[in-house]
Amino acid sequence: MLWACILLPQLALDAVLRRHPTPELPLSLISGPVQRRVLLDVNTAAHALGLVPGMGLLAAHAIAPRLLAIDHVPREDENLRSLLAAWAYRYSSMVSLEGEDAILIEVEASLGLFGPWPQFERKLRDDLQMLGITHRIALAPTPMAACVFAAAHDGYALTASTNMRQALAQIPLSLARIDPPVVTALAAMGLKKLRQVMALPRDGLARRFGPGLLAHLDRLSGDRPDPRLCYRPPDVFEQRIELNYEISHHPALLFPLRRLVNDLAAYLAGRDGGVQRFVIALEHEDHADTDAVVGLLAAERDPARLFDLARTRLERTTIPAPIRALRLIARELPPFIPAGRDLFDDRPAQAMPWPALRERLRARLGEDAVYQLAAHPDPRPEFALRRLPQLLKEPAPVSLPPRPTWLLPRPMPLRDNALKILAGPERIESGWWDGGDIRRDYYVVQTSLGQRAWAFRPAGVNEGAWMLHGWFA
Amino acid sequence: MGQLVAIDTLLRDARLWRGQPVLVPEINSRATGHAALDASLPGGGWPAAALVEILFASDGLGELSLLLPTLAALSSQAKPIVLVAPPYLPYAPAWQNAGLRLAQLQVIEANASDALWAMEQALRSGCCGAVLAWPTKADDKSLRRLQVAAETGQTSGFAFRPIAAQSNSSPAPLRLVLKSSGDAPQLRMIKCRGALPPATAIAFAAHAQH
């Protein structure tokens, strides 16, 4: 087996930066009790000003008065890491979370599909860059060694287990994922590199530091199996972005919305699924959440298209109160069937398939704005039509006496003194069972303006007022 | 040297006058299903990537029968036929009897300004067989947008408008007027790109089914 380790050295900071509109301004992540806030991590701009992690917030503000300080929320790191695991799941069925800052992927089985390792690695890096994640990647035959190599040399790849000991020998102890107190104790003994520790007699090491250190060393070199709990993607996608300030107009929502939709698309691609319906919930301070529901008729997973739909839907939503946070929840995740396109299709290049066009129209005009019609076997013209969101099968044609192409929603009086009867009468008498009883004689008539109309009189009445019910257009 | 144009492409272009009135069938056209109308159209049918304006005096003159043969043919090629904000309910059994496949008939409900947007989207998308609309608020500018969208998406658009708009100029390459004279409806062509509109009315059997 070959394990790729993706080390996330600044996961907490990335979680903040990727949803921040101005990541180029000095920004820091703070933690600690209210009395003594310290910088947990700083971005490049803040680092350039001389701020370093561990510094007190007061001191930091003295150096950089315009420093943006954001509270660290550990739950968000965890969310981001499980999102990344969901993303990694598209490359391998064996994905495992290691410690607090690493994701392990078993890649040997995937190499056949995604190409040789350099190509595979580039793919991983491109994806991570798009997701806005700082990362280090290394490849090794054991999971623990991959993590250690990722910390030591970014981009290192070791495929043969015969060279393992040699490669590990050069690693400083501080990067070998050994418990920090043990590292301190070993350093006090003058041991700085793994080579020195591995050369020591095993019984002495076990006596001094317990079985934990030996087990860790054996797992590193592959002498002891290292079974791992595999990641299982959840069946529901839920992501939340808390905003730093309250937003009360639509354009400012687009940036966080794009992040959410891109995350959703990454998650969907990982499980080779699509989304049929998702909710964008806007959280307010003193108001119930506003939900914007995006419903699609067919599963979709293209990020640009999903974003387009979500944006149109949001633009139609009124914002009752300033927004504090944004949440995207997707529960209906059916399998995704990509639309096939004919090789010799001569449609223009920018063409959009009908399902995509339909979703765009529905997003702006409303859920029920696009519909299809089917004939319903009811003799009453008013009930002979059915509105359906989608007509999957062509209904069998019914043979009927002449019927108009346009039907008026409800009959209205037809006033014309020079009506000419062209065909009829056709008696329609039905509906006694549901109260919508009708008894009518329908005629095809021609008006004095030359129009051809479908009109009726009460059954059995041969004179008097006409009621217009349709046009032969 | 500018662009190289093959001579037969040039010859097929109806705008090229070759000294004698020879009718060259345009490739990009679709038979209307009405012989007399086909004969008077320069391409021998509806222009395939353009906006056609149909100005009609009142409902029920056969304005839809003008299109039904074309729509039936398009729907059997599995291309969606889109009706944007129709004035009445399309009575499905009648449309089906005219040969149209109901599975391809899509109706869009929209108010006046959204209808123009929806029609433009449908034309531009290039996936529809034909787009029919009854714009009530169309002006010169919006019609031009529709014409450009029809060209971009290579789709036929049909705009049904009241006859009062006849005297306004319009960017649509083909404009037809349908009004009644006595018993039978009368079809006239008032504008046609690539040919002179015939001076006389075009014979047109509006209600073939009776």
Contacts between the chains, C-beta under 8 A, distances in Angstrom:
chain1	res1	chain2	res2	distance
A	347	B	126	5.0
A	347	B	127	7.1
A	347	B	154	7.0
A	348	B	126	4.9
A	348	B	152	6.9
A	348	B	153	6.4
A	348	B	154	5.5
A	350	B	124	7.9
A	350	B	126	7.2
A	350	B	152	7.4
A	351	B	125	6.4
A	351	B	126	3.5
A	351	B	127	5.9
A	351	B	153	7.0
A	352	B	124	7.9
A	352	B	125	4.1
A	352	B	126	6.9
A	352	B	127	6.2
A	353	B	125	8.0
A	353	B	127	5.5
A	354	B	80	5.1
A	354	B	106	7.9
A	354	B	125	7.6
A	354	B	127	4.6
A	354	B	128	7.2
A	356	B	125	7.7
A	357	B	121	6.4
A	357	B	122	6.5
A	357	B	125	4.4
A	357	B	127	6.0
A	357	B	128	7.8
A	358	B	106	7.4
A	360	B	121	6.4
A	361	B	108	6.0
A	361	B	118	5.7
A	361	B	121	6.5
A	361	B	122	7.7
A	364	B	114	7.1
A	364	B	117	7.4
A	365	B	108	6.9
A	365	B	109	6.9
A	365	B	110	5.3
A	365	B	114	5.8
A	365	B	118	6.6
A	366	B	109	7.8
A	368	B	109	7.3
A	369	B	108	6.1
A	369	B	109	4.7
A	369	B	110	6.4
A	370	B	106	6.3
A	370	B	107	7.3
A	370	B	108	5.3
A	370	B	109	7.7
A	371	B	106	7.7
A	371	B	107	5.5
A	371	B	109	7.3
A	372	B	102	7.0
A	372	B	103	7.3
A	372	B	105	6.2
A	372	B	106	6.0
A	372	B	107	6.9
A	373	B	90	6.0
A	373	B	92	4.3
A	373	B	95	7.8
A	373	B	102	6.2
A	373	B	105	6.2
A	373	B	107	6.5
A	374	B	92	6.2
A	374	B	102	6.2
A	375	B	92	4.6
A	375	B	93	4.7
A	375	B	96	6.6
A	375	B	102	7.4
A	381	B	91	7.5
A	384	B	91	7.8
A	384	B	92	7.7
A	384	B	93	6.6
A	385	B	89	6.3
A	385	B	91	6.9
A	385	B	92	5.6
A	391	B	102	6.2
A	391	B	103	5.0
A	392	B	103	7.4
A	393	B	103	6.9
A	394	B	101	5.4
A	394	B	102	6.3
A	394	B	103	4.5
A	395	B	96	7.5
A	395	B	102	6.1
A	397	B	93	7.8
A	397	B	96	5.0
A	397	B	97	6.6
A	398	B	93	5.9
A	398	B	96	7.9
A	399	B	97	7.8
A	400	B	93	5.5
A	400	B	97	7.4
A	402	B	209	6.3
A	402	B	210	6.5
A	403	B	91	5.8
A	403	B	93	5.1
A	403	B	94	4.1
A	403	B	97	7.0
A	404	B	91	5.7
A	404	B	94	6.0
A	405	B	64	4.9
A	405	B	65	7.7
A	405	B	68	7.7
A	405	B	90	6.8
A	405	B	91	6.0
A	405	B	94	4.8
A	405	B	95	6.3
A	405	B	98	7.5
A	406	B	59	6.8
A	406	B	60	7.7
A	406	B	64	7.5
A	406	B	86	7.7
A	406	B	87	7.3
A	406	B	88	3.8
A	406	B	89	6.9
A	406	B	90	6.9
A	406	B	91	6.5
A	407	B	88	6.1
A	407	B	89	4.4
A	407	B	90	7.7
A	407	B	91	4.1
A	408	B	88	5.8
A	408	B	89	7.5
A	409	B	88	7.3
A	409	B	89	6.1
A	422	B	210	6.1
A	423	B	210	6.5
A	444	B	210	6.7
A	446	B	183	7.6
A	447	B	60	7.5
A	449	B	57	7.4
A	449	B	58	5.4
A	449	B	180	5.6
A	450	B	61	6.3
A	450	B	180	2.7
A	450	B	181	7.4
A	450	B	182	7.2
A	450	B	183	6.6
A	450	B	184	7.0
A	450	B	185	5.7
A	451	B	58	5.5
A	451	B	59	6.2
A	451	B	60	3.4
A	451	B	61	5.9
A	451	B	180	7.1
A	452	B	60	5.0
A	452	B	61	7.8
A	452	B	62	7.4
A	452	B	206	7.5
A	452	B	207	5.6
A	452	B	210	7.9
A	453	B	60	5.5
A	470	B	88	7.6
A	470	B	91	6.3
A	471	B	59	4.6
A	471	B	60	3.7
A	471	B	88	6.9
A	472	B	60	5.8
A	472	B	62	7.5
A	472	B	65	7.8
A	472	B	207	5.9
A	473	B	59	6.0
A	473	B	60	5.5
A	473	B	61	7.3
A	473	B	62	6.7
A	473	B	63	5.3
A	473	B	64	4.1
A	473	B	65	7.1
